[in-house]
Amino acid sequence: MDSLPLALSISRRFMLAALWLMLGALLQVAKSMIVIIGLEEGSPAHYDNAFYTEYRGAFQDLIVTRHPRGWAPGEQIGACSNSNYAWRHAVQKLVDEDKLDRFSMICTSSDTDTLWPIDYFEYLGLAFLTHKRPHDVIWQAPLFYNLALDRRPWFVRCTGIVRTAFMCGFLIGQDLNPMSTFSFSMDLLIRADFVHPTHPMDDVVHVLQCMKAVRGRVSVVFVPLVVISGPTSGATLREELYEWARQIRRWCIGTMAVWHYFIAKQLKGNFELWAGLRYGLAFTHYYGFVLCSMMLTALNGTVASIIWRNVDPASWGHCSERNGYSNALVDFVGIGSISLTYLGFFVFFVMDRVRVCVCACMRV
């Protein structure tokens, strides 16, 4: 696997201490890795030299970039513009040094608060070499938001477990989009014209860029390894509510921008018709229904059912026991649906608890 170069870009949510820990964990596969650290123009000046002093010679190559503000026309400050600059700078450097082999390199975009299992990149290399279409897919491992949970409130763990379950079931299961830490071939990155700099969320828009490149469906391939990520949350309930409000605003703006981008490209015929329709349906189902209105719909249905049962059927014309329609059926469907939902949540928590117990026994 040493002959398969790995390009790792770290350009989001920069935290020096967390990044120091993550880089140290990569040293066992270091000689086959090109590490790209994307800094913003306003990052402290000593960061560049600190990285080179600590890790020069540890990897196949170490590239530290500084993204100048306003470098690309219309770009927004954030992960997309920073990643776009970092990837382009690194690729140009590899071209200048005659080291770019776009068909044999795997790229991984990551947050700084990410901890990989020791065999993550070895598995990724094997998956790349054995996949039938390695240049047309994105690899995504499930993220477990378990970083420093002993110093966080219980509700942070609950939120993290549900986020992990939704990632596995919807984002990966429906080929919707990667999240935070994901991998793809260098060829796909170049064909997709790197990262769209005018969007705020590089992971969500990236799959659409790749769909444009292949003019069809891009699969999000499941990587069966646990990747640990820091939870986006507060230390107290008040801070947690504030963080929820901030993230909801950010995600609403970001996903609507991606939806607008998708519609524009679909109308221009940048995707195959059925691939575009399938993605649009999955996107609307998850971001429009599951995240935004599923619980509200259930609540409104319950309230409506209570009201309708206390109104004369003749006034509304609805079915009731008077005209052969059983209210017990309505109760069974409603209670059964919500019971299945919470049974799923219960299974998530049991799986997480079993995993924690297994890890504890392994440490002993």
Secondary structure, DSSP 8 states (H G I E B T S, - for coil): -TTS-EEEEEEES--HHHHHHHHHHTGGGGGGEEEEEEEETTS-TTHHHHHHHHHTTTSSEEEEEEE-TT-STT--TTHHHHHHHHHHHHHHHHHHTT---TTS-EEEEEESSEE--TTHHHHHHHHHHH-SSTTSEEEE--EE--TTGGGS-HHHHHHHHHHHHHIIIIIITTT----SSEEEEHHHHHHTTS--TT-S-HHHHHHHHHHHHHTS--EEEE--S-EEE-----SSHHHHHHHHHHHHHHHHHHHHHHHHHHHHHHHTT-S-HHHHHHHHHHHIIIIIIITTTHHHHHHHHHHHHHHHHTS-HHHH----GGGT--HHHHHHHHHHHHHHHHHHHHHHHHHHHHHHHHHHHHH-
